[in-house]
Amino acid sequence: MPGVRGAPRPGAAGLRADVAAPSSQPEASCCAGLEARTGAAAAAESLCPARGRPSLGTMAALPRLLRAASVLLVVWAGFCSAVCVEVPSETEAVQGTHMKLLCISCMKREEVTASTVVEWFYRPEGGKDEPIYEYRKTNHEFPSRFSGRLQWNGSKDMQDVSITVLNVTLNDSGIYTCNITREFEFEIHRPLFTSSRLIHLTVVEEAGEDFTSVISEIMMYILLVFLTLWLLIEMVYCYRKVSKAEEAAQENATDYLAIPSENKENCAVPVEE
């Protein structure tokens, strides 16, 4: 019967609808989750455009950062350059040694050239000043009790104009004067600046024991002992910690070997995704 064969079955549409209905719900939920994740990714990309690739603003700011870094480097190099410090000279010397009479006069404007004249004088106790050394473009030593025992120990920039007395004797005790005359060579005028340093030198036969050096040595030995004890304690602590870890690992291995082979599969640690 052709009419019967071509007629649709009454339950086929409902069956197809019933079969298709359950699969449409997971598909809709998956699409919703995908849309939610896509929206979140788009929002994150809008908020954080630099993730994964540099933005145009970052590329534009890079030259400015490089210029700032170069300026900081130049400033740091200026701070790290040599600095002149006026340090007072020592006032006690030991007989038979070399004594440096320190005289430092720092220039406030190092970029300006200047001609410097240095004069050294010596005055014994109850006596008068007598010239002993002079620097005026060249070194000159005056005839005195220091003849052949004076040595120039200054710097090339003429900020340190010190001299050294060789083979100091007891008669070298007294007052030493360092006079500095500096003429700056400006285009308009040539001003003169003078400064003076006094050094009261005392020569002794033997070096006395300095109390400060004794205290420094004692503190150094105490610090060495403390550091040694601390290192020993740390080594013992680390050794015990390592030994305990090894013992725990051996106990775990022994317990695992003691489990029957059929139960080892159940002891596998689940891996969390």
HELIX and SHEET records of a PDB file:
HELIX    1   1 PRO A    2  GLY A    6  1                                   5    
HELIX    2   2 ALA A   12  LEU A   47  1                                  36    
HELIX    3   3 LEU A   56  CYS A   80  1                                  25    
HELIX    4   4 LEU A  170  ASP A  172  5                                   3    
HELIX    5   5 PHE A  211  ALA A  258  1                                  48    
HELIX    6   6 SER A  261  LYS A  264  1                                   4    
HELIX    7   7 GLU A  265  CYS A  267  5                                   3    
SHEET    1   A 6 GLU A  92  VAL A  94  0                                        
SHEET    2   A 6 LEU A 192  VAL A 204  1                                        
SHEET    3   A 6 GLY A 174  PHE A 184 -1                                        
SHEET    4   A 6 ALA A 114  ARG A 123 -1                                        
SHEET    5   A 6 GLU A 130  ARG A 136 -1                                        
SHEET    6   A 6 ASN A 139  GLU A 141 -1                                        
SHEET    1   B 3 MET A  99  LEU A 101  0                                        
SHEET    2   B 3 ILE A 163  VAL A 165 -1                                        
SHEET    3   B 3 LEU A 150  TRP A 152 -1                                        
END                                                                             
